[in-house]
Amino acid sequence: MDPQTKSQFIKDLPKVELHMHLEGSLEPELMIEIAKRNNVDIPFTSAEQIREASVFTSLQSFLDLYYLGHTVFKTRQDFYDLIWAYFKRVATGNLRHCEIFFEAQEHVNRGVKLEDIVLGLHDACVQAKKEFGITCGLILTLLRHFPPENMMELLKQAVPLKEYIVGIGMSSSEAGCPPSLYVDIFNFAREQGWHVTSHAGEIGPPEYVKDSIELLKIERCDHGIGARTRPDIVKLLAEKEIGVTMCPISNVLLKVTESIPYSPIRQYLDANVKMCFNSDDPSYFGSNYIDENYAAVEKEMGLSVREWVKIVQDAIDMSWAEDDVRGKLQEELDGVKAKYKVKELYGIE
């Protein structure tokens, strides 16, 4: 496949995003707009100032600015506007399905009503399906910088709203926060019928990936970079079919990996680990959304057509979409494969 055709092939692939923090899609212009609307004082007066501040030396330097952005949100309309802006942007990049992290814990602890957050997001998800054909699941994300007791309290508040929440995740810095602290919380989440995932091995040791699988019984592993130094844990990911939601551009900009080729993408492909590419916190990383992440991986690594098909197939298989949604995604992928004759030319079923 020549480079121009391959580039179009990658653009045509139906995108499924499984690792995107909603608050991480807050573009500077919208941050300024919502802050003014809610009379929230932030140390920026222009979008340009926020972009200038978005140069990070570590995960923590990013988190400091990231959580400042959370403080502007107060109302149901704020959360609708935030996710709607994301939908409008990714609709141009052929996103078909997403499962989005939202960090209600931070907002509820500031006095925002959980119902306003969830229903504001849900309203926009319904509209996105009608207008763009994008389906979306919401993942309530627990934050390690709050104590486990606060996490459990939030989950109990969320039970009456669980029809709007597809799963539970956990993020924020892993430093000093082993998975063993959260066993009861994840047991409770599963008892409610929620899917479960967790950030593990972003900056934490490989054992955090292993313990997240064995103690928390996660279905997906977010980032999972740390496992690369332990072949036994990579094998565990493959054998248990724990999909890894990788964020190529984010990992480089936050100094988790030296470059995209230096990440374990090739290692995990060769080990037959399920894996997909995602944008993480796109507005803080130069507005690099899922399509830019696909393009960056291709530019830096030049994956084969077979590998690109696997990445998208893995994303569909890893998703928590309903059967009818998953069927439509599969039809779209099969349609792209037929358009580019990948079976005839590359022997790819």
C-alpha positions as CSV (number, residue, x, y, z in Angstrom):
1,M,0.0,0.0,0.0
2,D,1.6,3.3,-1.0
3,P,1.9,6.0,1.7
4,Q,-0.9,8.2,0.4
5,T,-3.4,5.3,0.2
6,K,-2.2,4.0,3.6
7,S,-2.8,7.4,5.2
8,Q,-6.3,7.5,3.9
9,F,-6.9,3.9,5.0
10,I,-5.9,4.9,8.6
11,K,-8.2,7.9,8.4
12,D,-11.1,5.7,7.2
13,L,-10.7,3.2,10.0
14,P,-13.6,3.5,12.5
15,K,-12.0,4.9,15.7
16,V,-12.9,3.6,19.1
17,E,-11.5,5.6,22.1
18,L,-11.4,3.9,25.5
19,H,-9.0,6.2,27.4
20,M,-9.9,9.9,27.3
21,H,-10.3,12.0,30.4
22,L,-13.2,14.3,29.8
23,E,-11.7,17.1,31.8
24,G,-8.5,16.6,29.7
25,S,-10.5,17.7,26.7
26,L,-11.1,21.2,28.1
27,E,-9.7,23.5,25.5
28,P,-8.3,26.8,26.8
29,E,-11.0,28.9,25.2
30,L,-13.7,26.9,26.9
31,M,-11.9,27.1,30.2
32,I,-11.8,30.9,30.0
33,E,-15.5,31.0,28.9
34,I,-16.8,28.8,31.7
35,A,-14.7,30.5,34.4
36,K,-16.1,33.8,33.4
37,R,-19.7,32.4,33.3
38,N,-19.3,31.0,36.8
39,N,-17.2,33.8,38.3
40,V,-14.3,31.5,39.0
41,D,-11.0,33.2,39.5
42,I,-8.2,31.4,37.7
43,P,-4.6,32.6,37.1
44,F,-5.1,33.1,33.4
45,T,-6.8,35.8,31.4
46,S,-6.4,34.3,27.9
47,A,-6.2,30.9,26.1
48,E,-2.7,31.8,25.0
49,Q,-1.5,31.9,28.6
50,I,-3.0,28.5,29.3
51,R,-1.3,27.0,26.2
52,E,2.0,28.6,27.3
53,A,1.6,26.9,30.7
54,S,1.0,23.5,29.0
55,V,4.6,22.5,28.8
56,F,5.2,19.7,31.3
57,T,8.3,18.1,32.9
58,S,6.5,15.3,34.6
59,L,3.1,13.7,35.3
60,Q,2.8,15.8,38.5
61,S,3.5,19.1,36.7
62,F,0.7,18.2,34.3
63,L,-1.7,17.3,37.1
64,D,-1.2,20.6,38.8
65,L,-2.6,22.5,35.8
66,Y,-5.1,19.8,35.0
67,Y,-6.8,19.9,38.4
68,L,-6.9,23.7,38.3
69,G,-9.1,23.3,35.2
70,H,-11.6,21.2,37.2
71,T,-12.4,24.2,39.4
72,V,-14.3,26.1,36.7
73,F,-17.2,23.5,36.5
74,K,-20.3,24.1,38.6
75,T,-23.5,23.3,36.7
76,R,-25.2,20.7,34.5
77,Q,-24.7,23.0,31.5
78,D,-21.0,23.2,32.1
79,F,-20.6,19.4,31.8
80,Y,-22.8,19.3,28.8
81,D,-20.8,22.0,27.1
82,L,-17.5,20.2,27.9
83,I,-18.4,16.8,26.4
84,W,-20.3,18.4,23.5
85,A,-17.1,20.3,22.5
86,Y,-15.3,16.9,22.5
87,F,-17.9,15.3,20.3
88,K,-17.8,18.1,17.8
89,R,-14.0,17.8,17.5
90,V,-13.8,14.0,17.2
91,A,-16.7,13.6,14.8
92,T,-14.3,15.0,12.1
93,G,-11.7,12.3,13.0
94,N,-14.1,9.4,12.3
95,L,-14.6,8.5,16.0
96,R,-17.5,6.0,16.2
97,H,-17.6,4.9,19.8
98,C,-16.0,6.2,23.0
99,E,-15.9,5.3,26.7
100,I,-15.0,8.5,28.6
101,F,-13.5,9.0,32.0
102,F,-15.2,11.7,34.1
103,E,-13.7,12.7,37.4
104,A,-16.8,13.4,39.5
105,Q,-15.0,12.9,42.7
106,E,-13.1,16.2,42.3
107,H,-16.3,18.1,41.5
108,V,-18.5,16.5,44.2
109,N,-15.9,17.2,46.8
110,R,-16.2,20.9,45.8
111,G,-20.0,20.8,46.3
112,V,-21.2,20.0,42.7
113,K,-24.1,17.6,42.6
114,L,-23.3,14.2,41.1
115,E,-26.7,14.1,39.4
116,D,-25.9,17.4,37.6
117,I,-22.6,16.0,36.4
118,V,-24.0,12.6,35.2
119,L,-27.1,13.9,33.6
120,G,-25.4,16.8,31.9
121,L,-23.0,14.3,30.3
122,H,-25.8,11.9,29.4
123,D,-27.8,14.6,27.7
124,A,-24.9,15.3,25.4
125,C,-24.3,11.6,24.7
126,V,-27.9,11.2,23.5
127,Q,-27.5,14.3,21.3
128,A,-24.1,13.0,19.9
129,K,-25.7,9.7,18.8
130,K,-28.5,11.6,17.0
131,E,-26.3,14.2,15.4
132,F,-23.0,12.4,14.7
133,G,-23.7,8.7,15.1
134,I,-21.2,8.5,18.0
135,T,-22.0,6.2,20.8
136,C,-20.6,6.9,24.3
137,G,-20.2,5.1,27.6
138,L,-19.4,7.1,30.8
139,I,-16.7,5.8,33.2
140,L,-16.9,7.2,36.7
141,T,-13.2,7.7,37.6
142,L,-11.9,7.5,41.2
143,L,-8.8,9.6,42.1
144,R,-6.0,8.2,44.1
145,H,-5.1,11.5,45.7
146,F,-8.3,11.1,47.8
147,P,-8.6,8.5,50.5
148,P,-10.3,5.2,49.8
149,E,-13.2,6.1,52.1
150,N,-14.0,9.1,49.9
151,M,-14.0,6.8,46.8
152,M,-16.5,4.4,48.4
153,E,-18.7,7.3,49.5
154,L,-18.9,8.5,45.9
155,L,-19.6,5.0,44.5
156,K,-22.5,4.7,46.9
157,Q,-23.9,8.1,45.8
158,A,-23.6,6.8,42.2
159,V,-25.7,3.7,42.6
160,P,-29.0,5.4,41.9
161,L,-27.5,6.8,38.7
162,K,-25.8,3.5,37.6
163,E,-27.9,3.1,34.5
164,Y,-26.0,6.1,33.0
165,I,-22.5,4.7,34.0
166,V,-20.9,1.9,32.1
167,G,-17.9,1.4,34.3
168,I,-15.6,2.5,37.1
169,G,-12.0,3.5,36.6
170,M,-9.2,4.8,38.8
171,S,-6.5,7.4,37.9
172,S,-4.2,10.1,39.3
173,S,-0.6,9.4,40.4
174,E,0.2,5.8,41.4
175,A,3.0,6.9,43.8
176,G,2.4,5.3,47.1
177,C,-0.9,3.9,46.1
178,P,-0.7,0.1,45.6
179,P,-3.7,-1.6,44.2
180,S,-4.1,-3.6,47.4
181,L,-5.6,-0.4,49.0
182,Y,-8.7,-0.6,46.7
183,V,-9.8,-4.2,46.7
184,D,-13.1,-3.5,48.7
185,I,-13.9,-0.6,46.4
186,F,-13.5,-2.6,43.2
187,N,-15.4,-5.5,44.7
188,F,-18.3,-3.1,45.4
189,A,-18.2,-1.7,41.9
190,R,-18.4,-5.2,40.4
191,E,-21.3,-6.1,42.7
192,Q,-23.2,-3.1,41.2
193,G,-22.7,-4.6,37.8
194,W,-20.2,-2.0,36.6
195,H,-17.2,-2.9,34.4
196,V,-13.9,-2.0,36.0
197,T,-10.6,-0.6,34.7
198,S,-7.6,1.1,36.3
199,H,-4.6,3.2,35.4
200,A,-1.6,0.9,36.2
201,G,2.0,1.0,35.1
202,E,1.9,4.6,33.9
203,I,4.6,5.6,36.4
204,G,4.0,2.8,38.9
205,P,6.1,-0.4,39.0
206,P,5.2,-3.5,36.9
207,E,3.8,-5.2,40.1
208,Y,1.0,-2.6,40.1
209,V,-0.2,-4.0,36.7
210,K,-0.1,-7.5,38.0
211,D,-1.8,-6.7,41.3
212,S,-4.5,-4.7,39.4
213,I,-5.3,-7.8,37.4
214,E,-5.2,-10.3,40.2
215,L,-6.5,-8.2,43.2
216,L,-8.8,-5.6,41.5
217,K,-9.8,-8.0,38.7
218,I,-9.7,-5.2,36.1
219,E,-11.0,-5.9,32.6
220,R,-8.7,-3.3,30.9
221,C,-5.4,-1.8,31.9
222,D,-5.0,1.9,31.2
223,H,-1.4,2.8,30.1
224,G,0.2,-0.4,31.2
225,I,3.7,0.9,30.2
226,G,5.4,-0.5,33.4
227,A,4.7,-4.1,32.4
228,R,7.3,-4.0,29.6
229,T,10.1,-4.9,32.0
230,R,8.4,-8.1,33.1
231,P,7.8,-10.7,30.4
232,D,5.7,-12.7,32.8
233,I,3.3,-9.8,33.3
234,V,3.1,-9.2,29.6
235,K,2.3,-12.8,29.2
236,L,-0.4,-12.5,31.9
237,L,-2.0,-9.5,30.0
238,A,-2.1,-11.7,26.8
239,E,-3.4,-14.8,28.4
240,K,-6.2,-13.1,30.4
241,E,-7.0,-10.9,27.4
242,I,-6.6,-7.7,29.5
243,G,-6.6,-5.0,26.9
244,V,-4.1,-2.1,27.3
245,T,-5.4,1.4,26.5
246,M,-2.2,3.1,25.3
247,C,-1.8,6.9,24.9
248,P,1.2,7.4,22.6
249,I,1.5,11.2,22.5
250,S,0.6,11.7,26.2
251,N,3.3,9.2,27.3
252,V,6.0,11.1,25.4
253,L,5.0,14.5,26.6
254,L,4.8,13.4,30.2
255,K,8.2,11.8,30.0
256,V,6.7,8.3,30.6
257,T,8.5,7.1,27.4
258,E,11.3,8.7,25.5
259,S,9.5,8.5,22.2
260,I,6.7,6.6,20.6
261,P,9.0,3.9,19.1
262,Y,10.5,3.5,22.6
263,S,7.1,2.7,24.1
264,P,6.2,-1.0,24.3
265,I,3.8,-0.9,21.3
266,R,6.0,-3.2,19.3
267,Q,6.6,-5.5,22.2
268,Y,2.9,-5.8,23.0
269,L,2.0,-6.4,19.4
270,D,4.5,-9.2,19.1
271,A,3.2,-10.7,22.4
272,N,-0.4,-10.6,21.1
273,V,-1.5,-8.3,23.9
274,K,-4.8,-6.6,23.1
275,M,-4.1,-2.9,22.7
276,C,-5.6,0.3,21.3
277,F,-4.5,3.9,20.9
278,N,-6.2,6.8,22.7
279,S,-5.7,10.6,23.4
280,D,-5.7,10.7,27.2
281,D,-5.9,14.5,27.9
282,P,-5.8,15.9,24.3
283,S,-6.4,19.6,25.0
284,Y,-3.4,19.7,27.3
285,F,-1.1,18.0,24.8
286,G,-1.4,20.3,21.9
287,S,-5.0,19.4,21.0
288,N,-3.8,16.0,19.8
289,Y,-7.0,13.9,19.7
290,I,-7.4,10.2,18.7
291,D,-6.8,10.8,14.9
292,E,-3.6,12.7,15.7
293,N,-2.4,9.8,17.9
294,Y,-3.1,7.3,15.0
295,A,-1.1,9.5,12.7
296,A,1.8,10.0,15.1
297,V,2.2,6.2,15.6
298,E,2.2,5.7,11.8
299,K,4.7,8.4,11.3
300,E,7.1,7.2,14.0
301,M,6.6,3.4,13.6
302,G,5.0,2.6,10.2
303,L,2.8,-0.2,11.4
304,S,1.7,-2.8,8.9
305,V,-1.9,-2.9,7.5
306,R,-2.4,-6.1,9.4
307,E,-1.3,-4.4,12.7
308,W,-3.6,-1.4,12.1
309,V,-6.5,-3.8,11.6
310,K,-5.6,-5.6,14.8
311,I,-5.5,-2.3,16.7
312,V,-9.0,-1.3,15.6
313,Q,-10.3,-4.9,16.1
314,D,-8.8,-4.9,19.6
315,A,-10.5,-1.6,20.4
316,I,-13.9,-3.0,19.4
317,D,-13.3,-6.2,21.3
318,M,-12.1,-4.3,24.4
319,S,-15.1,-1.9,24.4
320,W,-18.0,-2.3,26.8
321,A,-20.5,-1.4,24.0
322,E,-23.8,-3.1,23.7
323,D,-24.0,-5.9,21.2
324,D,-25.8,-3.9,18.6
325,V,-23.2,-1.1,18.8
326,R,-20.4,-3.6,18.6
327,G,-22.0,-5.1,15.6
328,K,-22.2,-1.8,13.8
329,L,-18.5,-1.1,14.6
330,Q,-17.6,-4.5,13.2
331,E,-19.6,-3.8,10.0
332,E,-17.7,-0.5,9.6
333,L,-14.4,-2.1,10.0
334,D,-15.3,-4.9,7.7
335,G,-16.4,-2.3,5.1
336,V,-13.0,-0.5,5.3
337,K,-11.2,-3.9,4.9
338,A,-13.3,-4.6,1.8
339,K,-12.7,-1.2,0.4
340,Y,-9.0,-1.5,0.6
341,K,-9.0,-5.3,-0.4
342,V,-7.0,-6.3,2.6
343,K,-8.0,-9.9,2.3
344,E,-7.0,-10.2,-1.4
345,L,-3.8,-8.1,-1.0
346,Y,-2.6,-9.0,2.5
347,G,-4.5,-12.2,3.4
348,I,-6.2,-10.5,6.3
349,E,-9.6,-11.9,7.2
